[in-house]
Amino acid sequence: MNSFAVRALTVLWPAFLMAGVAEMLVFGLVDPSDLRWFGGETIGLSRQAIYTLAFLIFWALISAASAITAWLSAARN
């Protein structure tokens, strides 16, 4: 495996696991059918769609934070 793949997996795999944890914490407290847009209208998506989108958003945010940390750590060396 080349070094880029190793670095990508080093960032993406822990971010995937933590996105799952974040999903459980958020939706353990919030019912997806109660979510509303800023204007007050309900989000017109199924529960599964909301779970999926939230997971992907969490994964992207955590991956970005981890990638920045890895990049800054590599720049220091």
C-alpha positions in Angstrom: 0.0 0.0 0.0 1.4 3.4 -0.9 1.9 6.1 1.7 -1.0 8.2 0.5 -3.4 5.3 1.1 -2.0 4.7 4.5 -2.3 8.3 5.5 -5.9 8.5 4.1 -6.9 5.4 6.0 -5.2 6.7 9.1 -7.6 9.7 8.9 -10.7 8.2 7.5 -11.1 5.0 9.6 -11.1 6.7 13.1 -13.3 9.5 11.7 -15.8 6.8 10.5 -15.9 5.2 13.9 -16.3 8.6 15.7 -19.1 9.6 13.2 -20.9 6.5 14.3 -20.5 7.5 17.9 -21.7 11.1 17.2 -24.7 9.7 15.3 -25.7 7.6 18.3 -25.2 10.4 20.8 -27.2 13.0 18.7 -30.0 10.7 17.7 -30.2 9.2 21.2 -31.4 12.6 22.2 -33.1 14.0 19.1 -35.9 12.4 17.1 -35.3 12.9 13.3 -39.0 13.6 12.7 -38.8 16.6 15.1 -36.1 18.3 13.1 -37.1 21.6 11.4 -35.5 24.0 9.0 -34.8 27.5 10.3 -38.1 28.8 9.0 -40.0 26.3 11.0 -41.0 23.8 8.4 -40.3 20.1 9.0 -37.5 18.4 7.0 -39.3 16.5 4.3 -37.0 13.4 4.4 -37.4 9.9 5.8 -35.8 8.9 9.0 -33.2 6.8 7.2 -32.3 9.7 4.9 -31.8 12.0 7.9 -29.7 9.4 9.6 -27.6 8.9 6.5 -27.1 12.6 5.8 -26.2 13.3 9.4 -23.7 10.4 9.4 -22.0 11.7 6.2 -21.9 15.2 7.6 -20.3 14.0 10.9 -17.8 11.9 8.9 -16.9 14.8 6.7 -16.4 17.2 9.6 -14.4 14.8 11.7 -12.3 13.7 8.7 -11.5 17.3 7.9 -10.4 18.0 11.5 -8.3 14.9 11.5 -6.8 15.6 8.1 -5.8 19.1 9.3 -4.2 17.7 12.4 -2.3 15.1 10.4 -1.2 17.8 7.9 0.0 20.1 10.7 1.8 17.2 12.4 3.6 16.3 9.2 4.5 19.9 8.5 6.2 20.1 11.9 8.5 17.2 11.2 
